[in-house]
């Protein structure tokens, strides 16, 4: 069975017509010397649609689940063996497959290092950010873990997209917003005082007024941590402006809930 499978994998007709490689070059790009080549070829064949139909409909999901472990075993020098398979899985029609990859992309980034992450993982990460909520939650839960691995200029690009996490497919999905608040607390260490004031502050104030109390409680902690962070900054204008806004928005609010919010943040 293994021989017939390998013959199928390396068969000329199986190669993409868009590939710029010859069949021989395509085969060499998947060769490594860490594990038996037949074992790796068998693993790579799991993304073939015909196998999913005849062997197991969940096989692509299992393949996605194992991919970080395979990448760790092969090492970043052999990432070229897995790159095509990863991209195939990342665009799989089943959201469960994409969700599995979304939950582990930060682990893969550690394995591959900053250069390969910027070139090969960031485009996939960007795609997941626009996916279904079931997939987006995977990147949201480990947003800090992934962004801290990027260079500062690349990391700043995501400041503009954080606002999009406030919008979900289902407005009752409050755990999504609670997770966003938790991640923003961690992200405070990655950005400058100006970035925190310009981009994270509006999101934090929006979360403080959320309809669900669990989201609001985490948001109070977020705002208090924001005050501490801006207070430690070299420029004092940001923290003064932030505290003035807290007084204006919440302390002098005509609703008791707004005034209560101010007390909780001070606490």
DAFEN-V691621 format. One record per run of one state. SS is the DSSP state (@ for helix, = for strand, . for the rest). FROM is the first residue (numbers start at 1). TO is the last residue. Records with the same first field share a line. If there is no record, write none. Layout:
# DAFEN-V691621
SS->FROM-TO + FROM-TO
This chain:
# DAFEN-V691621
.->1-1 + 10-11 + 15-22 + 29-36 + 48-48 + 55-58 + 75-75 + 82-82 + 91-94 + 130-132 + 142-142 + 148-151 + 161-161 + 167-173 + 191-192 + 209-212 + 233-236 + 252-255 + 267-267
@->2-9 + 12-14 + 23-28 + 37-47 + 49-54 + 59-74 + 76-81 + 83-90 + 95-129 + 133-141 + 143-147 + 152-160 + 162-166 + 174-190 + 193-208 + 213-232 + 237-251 + 256-266
